[in-house]
């Protein structure tokens, strides 16, 4: 996803699911971690409950994105996956 898409998604997450308060939100390049993505990744550093994650899921699906939550790292990564060509 490009920078504008990531910003719009974050605004929509805040509108629909609520603010994360003082949590860290970062826009990361595609190779920021072991998740292969097309374009930027949105990293949300927070301890998120199931309710918040369930609220975010429909927004992720709406834009054909993927999300990966690592509770031990308190890190939610939202990204556009690289499509494998068959």
LINKA-V758416 format. One line per field, one symbol per residue. ss: DSSP state (@ for helix, = for strand, . for the rest). psi: psi as a letter, one per 40 degrees, with the letter a starting at -180 (. if undefined). burial: I if it has 9 or more other ideal C-beta (glycine too) atoms within 8 Angstrom, else O. A space follows every 10 residues. Layout:
ss->???
psi->???
burial->???
//
This chain:
ss->..@@@@@@@@ @@@@@@@... ...=====.. ......==== =====....@ @@@@@@@@@@ @@...===== ....====== =.....
psi->iidddddddd ddddddeiie beihhihiid fdaehhihai ihhhhihhid dddddddddd ddefiiihhg ddefhhhhih ihhhh.
burial->IOOOIIIOII OIIIOOIOOI OOOOIOIIOI OOOOIOIIII IIIIIIOIOO OIIOIIIOII OOIOIOIOII OOOIIIIIII IOOOOO
//
